[in-house]
Amino acid sequence: MPASLPMRTLTTQAGRTLAFSALGFGAAPLGNMNRVLSEAEARATVRQAWTLGLRYFDTAPLYGHGLSEHRVGGALRDEARDSFLLSTKVGRLLESCAPGEEDSGIYLGVPPFRIAYDYSYDGVMRSHEASLARLGLDRVDILYVHDIDAMTHGSAEAAEARTRELIDQGGWRALDELRAAGDVAAIGAGVNEWEPCARLIELADPDIFLLAGRYTLLEQEALATLLPTCIARGIGVVVGGPYNSGILATGPLAGAIYNYAPAPEPILRLTGAIEAVCARHGTPLAQAALQFPLGHPAVVSVIPGGQTPDQVVQNLALLNAPIPDTLWRDLKAAGLMSLDAPTPETTD
């Protein structure tokens, strides 16, 4: 493994130690997100991540209606299973449908399956078994409950109803049984909002969260809410969406994407102000965005996505390039990031 790619560990509720590469691989784009990939392209991208030392890979049934799981599993199948960490998700089942009825949104050219939400005991167990079959592997290390949030289900009330389904209809019990049996090492939630994570801590005993887009250069509300509790409880946090769906990689260009939609004017202005400070320090915006979350002690990995080997190479280069401490100080002084945000240890 390249010495330049650090590892971070998490000790789970059961005392198991998991080793994450600080830079992981988010495999949502491998589900044909916004463009159709060939099998060769997808495999080459995962293999590049492996070659560069990435050892944490995240996928889900949603991503391309099974395509991402199939591609990740195929690319990693010949590696020693104990040499990497793999996570996938439960909460959505794939049901056969007629071609054209997939309703797959941003995922193009997907197999003929439609999504059915199911957070019950049987739904979780079925989802786990189906994921193993698509991956072609004997186990996953982490199972996340996927998208029990208002962004997905339309309101806070609907998100709460899905959370109650998880608890009251046995979905969390299924996850706990899998963890207790050693079939998975850790369980938690993968969501686009911090509030469902805080709610799950009240109701259950998660090991880890995948928080997408909610602890970034643009958003640090979790710093005063969720993250202190995670530190106190020993819960790990994986940060997905470090570029907030694109704008922190592209900058505030016309049509820049934020949270999977065109960025509103206040976000464009904030991004432009942050980018201007970064420029004064000779630091690309994307570099600061990728490194920032790793300054927090709860964060075990940051997982940008990628669809090409070159994108993986670029992400690693951004992770390894030095950032002067004065950049973070200037962002705070300008009121562009939280004064309490811990920042990566760097040198001027």
N, C-alpha and C positions, 0 to 999 in steps of 0.2 A: 504494500500500500504506500502511495506517495507520502513522504513525511510532511508535506505541506498541507495535507488535508487532516485537520484534527478530528479526534473522536470525543464524544460526550456520552456519559453513562446515565442510566436511570435504574434505580432499584425499585422494583414493583412492590405492591402490597404483600405479595407472597415471598418477598426476599430474593427474587430473581434479578440479575443484573443484565440489562440490555445495553449494547454498545452501538451508538448511532454515529454515522459520519455527520459532521457539522453541516455539510452540504449533502442533502438527500435529493432524490429524484421523484418529482410529482408526475405521475403518468396519465393524468387526465387528457393532455393533448394527444396521447397515443390512441385515444378513442375516436380519431378523425375530428378533432375539435376545429371547426371552421374550414378544414380542408381534408381531403381524402389522402391518406398515406398508403404507400405500398407496404407489404409485409417486410420487404428488404429495408426500406427506410426506417421503419419502426424498430426492427431488430438492430440495425446499425446504431441507432440512437441509444438504446439501452446498453449495447455492448461498449459504446464509447464511455458512458457513465461508469460502467464497471472498470474499464481500463484505467480511467482517471482516479479510481479509488473510492467512488461513491458506494456506500454499503447499506444505505437505507432506501427502499423503494416503496412507494405508496400507490395503490390503485383502488378501483371500486367497480361493482357491477354497472353503475350508471354510465361510466365513461365509455361511450361507444357501444352501449348495451352489450357488454361482455368483451368487446374487442381489446380494450386495454389490458384486462386480466390475461386474456389469451396471449397477447404479445409479450407482456412482461414475463409471464411464466415460461414461455418458449425461449426467450433470450437468456434466462437465468438457470434453466433446468439442468445444465451440465455442471454448474458450480456446486461446490460442497454446500449443503443446506445450512450448516452452522456458520458459514462465512458471510452472511448478509442478513439483514432484517427486512421483513416484508409485512406490509399492512394492507388490509382491504376492509370492506365495510358491509354492514347489514342494514336492513330497513327497506330495501327495494328488492322485489323479486322480478325476474324476467319471464314474461309469459308470451308464448307463441302468438303471432298475429299474422294477418295477411300482409304481403308487401305493400308499403305505402301507408300503413296504419301505425307506424312506429312512434310518431310524435316525439322525435328525438332532439328537437331544438337545435343547439349549436353543434351537435354531432352528426356528421354526414356519412352517407353510405353504410349505415349500420345494419346488422342482421335483423331479420323480421321478428323482433320482440318488442312488446310494450311493457312499460313500468307499472308495477302494482306495489303500493306501499304496504308494508306488513312489519310491525314492530312487536309481534306476539312471540311466544315461545317457539311455536312451530315455524313461524316465519324466519326467525333468527337461525334456527337449526337448518332449515332448508337453504337459506342464503349461504350459510357457511359451507355446506356440502357442495352446492353448485359452484361456488367460487373455487374450491379445491379442484373440481373437475375442469373448469376452464383454465386454471393456472397449470394444471398437470403436476402439482406438487403435493407432498404429503401433509404440509401444514403451512399456516401463516403464523406470524409471531404476534401480531396485534390485530384485533377486531375493533373497529370504530362503529358506533351507531351513527348512521349518516343522516344529516340534515333534519334534526328535530328542531328546526328554527322557523321563525316567522317569515324570513325571506323565502323559504321554500313552500310553506304551507299557507301563507297569505295573511296571517295575523298572529299576535301573541297568544290569543285564545286557542287557535288551531295548533300552534306549537305546543302549548301546554297539554292539549288533548292527546297529541302524539306521545309526549313524554309520559303521560299517565298510562297510555296503552303499553308502552315499554315496561313500565313498572307493574301495572295491575294485571296485564295479560301474559306476564312471564318472560318477556324478551330479555330483561336484565338477568333474570334467573338463569336463562339459557346461557348467556355470556359468562356468568359466574361459574356455572357448571363446567363449561369449556376451559375456563381458567384453572379451576380447582383440579381438573383431570390432567392438566398439562397439555391440552390440545392447542391452546394459545397461551402466550406468556403474559399478555396485558390486554386490558379492555378499556374503552373510553368512548368518546364521541368526536366525530368530525363534522364541524359546523361552520357557518359563515357569520355567526354572532356569538358574543361571549356569554350572553344571558343563559342560554340552555346549558352551558357548562356549569355555571354557578348553580343552576337548579338541580343538575344531576349530582353535584356534590352534596346537596341537601338530602337527596333521596337515596343515594347509593354510594359505592366505594370505587370510583374510577381510578385507574393508574395513570392515564394519559389523555390529552386532548390534542386534536388537530384543529387549530384555529386559523381559518382562512381569511386573510385580508383585514383582520381586526387588530393586529399589532404591527404597524408599519410606520414609515415616516409620515404618513398622512393621518394615521389614527392610533391614538394611544390611550383610549378610555380604559382598556383592560388593565392598564398599569395601576390604576387606583381601585380596581374592582376584582377581577378574576385572579390576576397574577400573584398578588400577595397570599391569597388562599392556597394557590397551587404550591407556593414555596412552603407554607406552613404544613401542608398535608403531604408533601413529597410527591406531588403529581407533576409529571413531565408535560411539556408543551412543545408540539411541533408547529412551526409557523408556515402555513401555506399561503399562497398568493402574496408574496412579499412585494410584488410590483402593483398590487391592487388591480389585477386583471390587465395591466399593460401600461398605464399612464406613468408609473414610476420607472419604466424602462424606456419609453418613447419620449417622455417629457410632454408638456402641454400643447401638443400639436392639434391642429384641427381634426376632429373626429377621434381624439384620444379616448381610450376605453378605461372606465373606472367601474368596478363592480359589475362587469359584464354588459355595460351599456355606455353610450356616449357620456363623457364626463360633464357634469354641470359646471357653470361658470365659477362658482366659489372654489371648486376643486381645481379647476384650471389655474386660477390665480394663486392658490396656495402652492400648487406644484411648481409654478413658475418662480415663486419667491424662494422656495427651497433649492431649485435648480440653480438660481443665480448665486446663492451662497456656496453651493458645491463648486460652481465654476470658478469662483474666486480662489478656491483652494486647489484647483486643478484636479478635481474629483468628479467623474461622471455621476450623474444622478442615480443611475442603476447600481453603481458600485456602493454608494451610501445606502440605498434601499435594501440591498441584499445583505449587507453586513450589520445594519442596525439591529435587527431582532436578536442577533446572537449576543448582544451585550447583556441581555437579561438572564439571570441565573436559572430561571425556570425553563428556558428554551434549550431543547436538546438537538434540534435540527431545523434547518430552513429548507423548504423544498420547492424551488421554482420548477415550472414545467419546461418541457422542451420537445420539439418535433424533429430536430435534426442534430447530428453529431456536433456541428459547429456551435449550436446554441449551448450544448453542454460544456464545450470548451470555453465559451465566453463566460458562462456562469462561474466556472471554477477560477478563471482569471480575475473576475470581479471580486470573488471571495478573497483571493490571496493578495490583491494589490493593497498597499498601505494607504491608510487615511490619516491625515494629521488630526491630533486631538483638538486643535483649534477649530476645525470644521464643526464638531459637535457643540463646542462652546458658543460659537457664533450663531448656530441655529437656535440654541436656547436663548441667547441674549436677544435675538430678534423676535422671540415669541413664536417661533415656527415649530417647536417641539417641546414636549413637557420638560420642565426643569428637573423632574424626578427620574427621568428616563436614564437607566444605566446604559452606558455606551461601550462598544468594544474597546479592549485595551490596545491602543496604538501609540505611535510615537510621532512627535513633530518632525 
